[in-house]
Amino acid sequence: TMVLFGTIHMGLPEFFPLDDSVTKALAASSTLALEFDPTVQTAELAAMMRRAAATTPAIVAAMPPALGPRLTRRLEALGAPATLATQFKPWMLIITLATVEYAKLGYRPDLAVDAYLAKLAHSENIKVIGLETAESQLDLLDHLPVADQWTILDETLASLDSGEAQQDVRSMTDGWAKADHATLDALALKYETDQRLSSQIMQRRFLTERNGPMADKLDGL
């Protein structure tokens, strides 16, 4: 028997404890399969991420001129140095901006649902496996064409400035917490039909292209 449970990489205190049906299903399982085990954090992994995120003069030079001032304003508004724009690749800037903005709404990476389940599984001597690796997840971002990275950053800034991104994350987490299928289905349809590059990349590269291989690995357990 396999139980499929969607997790979120950031959380709120009110998410916990998880529903009894979840913890009982985990206790009855021999294996917990996640994208990768977030409890495994090594110095090598941190160093690899720093190397991957470090930008180059050529990438900085490819930034659209109109984007620079907007990015600087956003960074300064968050209390971050504007020099981050010349230190990190666009994909890392996207992650940083979104994470800080969501943190302002109360979302915390240390309360990620997958990390909570992994810790619980380890404490109960349940095997934890990763369907992907940290390297493969970094590659999803790092192998995007530079022009696409800058476009997605531009769209991310616009979404944060308008409040759309914040509303979407609230809708997603509220829908998840309440098992509100209608809300989650509406969000999925929004991203499927959205013509912005960021939505198209999310749908194709982060969902469609990954789900098949991960499902195959689950099938092989």
C-alpha angles and dihedrals in degrees: 000000000000125000117202115206126173117227135195125221093221128039150189126233090245091064089076141121091031119230115285091242089064098047092044091051090051093048090053093050131093095204139029112205117198135165083262134328105272092193090069103086117160135174088244091056092049091049091049091053092049091051093047093048096048111108130219133224090252092055092048090049090054092061110118107250094234092054096061099072093044092050092048092051092050093048093048091047088057092049092249123133114260088226089078086083089067095041105050134050115248094257091057090048088053092052092045095049094046094045093050092046092050090047087060086060091053100262113142129195090211088063094054110145094224091053091049092052092045092053091047092049093050091049090054094044092247114153114252119202133180120228088198136021131241087245093055091049091051089050090058088065103027095053094055111113111264093238090054091050091055091046092051090048089051091051091046091054090050091049093049092046092052094045091240094120092050092049092048094052090048091050092047096049093042090049091048094047093049096038086237102172094182093057093046092046090051091052092048091051090049092056093042092055099034110111096203113114093237091059093044091051091047092051097044107030102030100036117016098038094044103040096067097053092043091050090051091054091049090050089054096055 
